[in-house]
Amino acid sequence: MLILSKLLPLFVLPPGICLLLAIAGLLFKRRYLVWIALALLWALSLPVVGDALMRRIEMPYHRIPVESVRRADAIVVLSGMLRQLDGAPLGEFGEAADRFEGGVDLFRAGKAPVLVFTGGQMPWQPDAAPEGELLAARARLRGVPAGSIRLTSTVANTAGEAVATAALLGVAHGKPKRIILVTSTFHMSRALMLFRAAGFEVEPFAVDFRATDQMRQTTMLDFLPDANGLDASAMALREMIGRTVYRFALRVMMPDK
């Protein structure tokens, strides 16, 4: 599943699909395939297209006040926000830093007695520390008691995070644990699907919104290709593929659900 979810996007997302179309057009002397590749790359590079796709996968979530969140057994913060590099012993935050901030804010507001970080670590980075260990250290520096922090075993993807968290919190059949799940908005639907399948009752707390603020006016710049537009399109399409892959896998493994 990990290999499939990581490799499939290379062939069906920009620029991979555009490159494949262009190569096919050149090999089989089908000029129209080259033009399709260029047109697709141009369209997906438009900020207005990338923003529309991102807005689509972030539906129906919106940022909610911490005070309005109901209490739960645990707050679960998913990995995917740190870059590890020399000179930064606790890593550097990336765009998804709001996952950590959201989890700490919820804990400080007394929304759960336990704050869980997942041990994200890719198999091809054996020397990297599991991300949860670094986040736990950061949380302790922010005043979260060490006794209230839990770490899952090492995991490589969202499915692994759900299973490892269930094992950590002792989810039993017929007795689901109630958690507040903190992750990026674009990732929330897939995470919800997997954590509910693992036996949790989940309240989503979506953060790290990527779609443009609806109050901002559209300008001519939104119709000019740029790297940010292409990145947004690729991220949105990758998430759509991830949801499809996991939905199919869950139907195969649990056909009665």
C-alpha positions in Angstrom: 0.0 0.0 0.0 2.8 2.4 0.9 4.6 1.8 -2.4 1.4 2.1 -4.4 0.4 5.3 -2.7 3.8 6.9 -3.3 4.5 5.6 -6.8 1.1 6.0 -8.5 1.1 9.8 -8.3 4.4 9.9 -10.2 2.6 8.7 -13.3 -0.8 10.3 -13.0 0.0 13.8 -11.7 1.7 16.8 -13.3 4.4 16.9 -14.5 4.5 13.1 -14.7 1.4 12.6 -16.8 2.4 15.5 -19.1 5.9 14.0 -19.6 4.4 10.6 -20.4 2.0 12.1 -22.9 4.8 14.1 -24.5 7.0 11.0 -24.8 4.2 9.0 -26.2 3.5 11.7 -28.8 7.1 11.8 -29.9 7.5 8.0 -30.0 4.3 7.3 -31.9 4.5 10.5 -33.9 1.2 11.8 -32.5 1.7 15.5 -32.4 -1.7 16.0 -30.7 -0.5 14.1 -27.6 2.3 16.6 -27.2 -0.2 19.5 -27.5 -2.4 17.8 -24.9 0.5 17.5 -22.6 1.4 21.2 -22.9 -2.2 22.3 -22.5 -2.6 20.2 -19.4 0.6 21.4 -17.9 -0.5 25.0 -18.6 -4.0 24.6 -17.2 -2.8 22.9 -14.0 -0.3 25.6 -13.5 -2.9 28.3 -13.3 -3.5 29.5 -9.7 -7.2 29.7 -10.3 -7.3 26.0 -11.2 -5.0 24.9 -8.3 -7.1 26.9 -5.8 -10.3 25.5 -7.1 -9.0 21.9 -6.8 -7.7 22.6 -3.3 -10.9 24.2 -2.2 -12.7 21.1 -3.5 -10.7 18.7 -1.3 -10.9 21.0 1.7 -14.7 20.8 1.7 -16.7 20.8 4.0 -14.3 21.8 6.7 -13.7 25.2 8.2 -11.6 26.4 11.1 -13.5 26.1 14.4 -12.7 27.8 17.7 -10.9 25.6 20.2 -13.6 26.5 22.8 -16.3 24.8 20.7 -14.6 21.4 20.6 -16.1 18.7 22.8 -13.9 16.8 25.3 -12.5 13.5 24.2 -10.3 10.7 25.5 -7.3 11.9 23.5 -6.0 14.5 21.0 -4.2 12.8 18.1 -1.8 14.9 16.0 -0.7 13.4 12.7 2.9 13.6 11.4 4.0 15.4 8.3 5.1 18.9 9.5 8.9 18.6 10.2 12.0 18.7 8.1 15.1 17.2 9.8 18.4 18.7 9.0 21.8 19.3 10.6 21.8 22.2 13.1 18.2 21.8 14.0 18.0 19.1 16.6 14.2 19.3 16.8 13.7 19.8 13.1 12.2 22.8 11.2 8.5 23.3 10.7 7.1 23.1 7.3 3.7 24.4 6.0 1.7 22.0 8.2 3.0 23.5 11.5 -0.5 24.3 12.5 -1.1 20.6 13.3 1.3 20.9 16.2 -0.1 24.3 17.3 -3.6 23.0 17.1 -2.9 20.0 19.2 -1.1 22.0 21.9 -3.9 24.6 22.0 -6.5 21.8 22.4 -4.6 20.2 25.2 -4.1 23.6 27.0 -7.8 24.2 26.7 -8.4 20.9 28.6 -10.1 19.1 25.7 -8.4 15.8 26.5 -6.1 14.4 29.1 -3.7 12.9 26.6 -1.9 14.3 23.6 -0.8 11.7 21.0 1.9 12.2 18.4 2.4 9.6 15.7 5.9 8.2 14.9 6.1 9.2 11.3 9.2 7.8 9.6 9.7 6.7 6.0 11.5 3.4 5.4 14.0 5.1 3.1 15.1 7.5 6.0 16.3 5.0 8.6 18.6 7.5 10.2 15.9 10.1 10.8 14.2 10.2 14.2 10.5 9.4 14.2 8.7 12.7 13.9 6.6 12.1 17.0 9.7 12.1 19.2 10.7 15.6 18.1 7.1 16.9 18.4 6.9 15.5 21.9 10.1 17.3 22.9 8.7 20.5 21.4 5.4 20.0 23.3 7.3 19.6 26.6 9.1 22.9 25.9 5.7 24.4 25.5 4.6 23.3 29.0 2.8 20.0 28.2 3.6 17.5 31.0 5.6 14.5 29.8 3.1 12.2 31.5 0.3 13.5 29.3 2.2 12.8 26.0 1.9 9.5 24.1 3.9 8.3 21.1 2.8 5.6 18.7 5.2 3.1 17.2 7.0 4.0 13.9 4.6 4.4 11.0 5.0 5.3 7.3 1.5 6.5 6.2 -1.9 7.5 7.4 -3.2 4.0 7.5 -0.3 3.0 9.8 -1.0 6.0 12.0 -4.6 4.9 12.5 -3.6 1.3 13.4 -0.8 2.3 15.6 -2.9 4.8 17.5 -5.6 2.2 18.0 -3.0 -0.1 19.5 -1.6 2.6 21.7 -5.0 3.7 23.1 -6.4 0.2 23.5 -9.4 0.4 21.1 -11.6 -2.6 21.7 -14.5 -3.9 19.6 -17.7 -2.3 20.7 -15.9 0.2 22.9 -14.6 2.9 20.6 -12.3 5.6 22.0 -13.3 9.2 21.3 -10.5 11.3 19.8 -10.0 14.8 18.5 -8.1 14.3 15.2 -5.8 17.1 14.2 -4.4 17.3 10.6 -4.3 19.5 7.6 -7.6 20.3 6.0 -6.8 18.7 2.6 -5.9 15.5 4.4 -8.8 15.3 6.9 -11.3 13.3 4.8 -8.8 10.5 4.2 -7.7 10.5 7.8 -11.2 10.4 9.1 -12.0 7.4 6.9 -9.0 5.5 8.2 -9.4 6.3 11.9 -13.1 5.5 11.9 -12.2 2.2 10.3 -9.7 1.6 13.1 -12.6 1.8 15.6 -12.4 5.4 16.8 -15.2 7.9 17.3 -13.6 11.0 15.7 -14.1 14.7 16.0 -12.1 16.5 13.3 -10.1 19.6 14.1 -8.9 20.8 10.7 -6.0 23.2 10.4 -3.5 24.3 7.7 -6.0 25.6 5.2 -4.4 25.9 1.7 -7.2 27.3 -0.5 -7.2 31.1 -1.0 -9.3 33.2 1.3 -12.7 33.5 -0.4 -12.8 37.3 0.5 -9.7 37.9 -1.8 -10.6 39.2 -5.2 -9.6 37.2 -8.3 -7.0 39.1 -10.4 -5.3 38.6 -13.7 -2.4 37.0 -11.9 -4.6 34.0 -11.1 -4.8 33.3 -14.8 -1.1 33.3 -15.4 0.8 30.0 -14.9 3.2 29.8 -11.9 4.9 27.1 -9.7 2.5 27.6 -6.8 -0.5 26.9 -9.0 1.1 23.7 -10.2 2.0 22.7 -6.7 -1.6 23.2 -5.4 -3.0 21.2 -8.3 -0.6 18.4 -7.8 -1.3 18.3 -4.0 -5.0 18.2 -4.5 -4.9 15.5 -7.2 -2.5 13.4 -5.1 -5.0 13.6 -2.2 -7.9 12.6 -4.4 -5.9 9.5 -5.5 -5.0 8.7 -1.9 -8.7 8.8 -0.9 -9.6 6.5 -3.8 -6.8 4.0 -3.1 -7.7 3.8 0.6 -11.4 3.7 0.0 -10.9 0.7 -2.3 -8.6 -1.0 0.1 -11.1 -0.6 3.0 -13.9 -2.1 0.9 -11.8 -5.1 0.1 -10.7 -5.7 3.7 -14.0 -4.8 5.3 -16.7 -5.5 2.7 -19.6 -5.3 5.3 -18.8 -1.8 6.3 
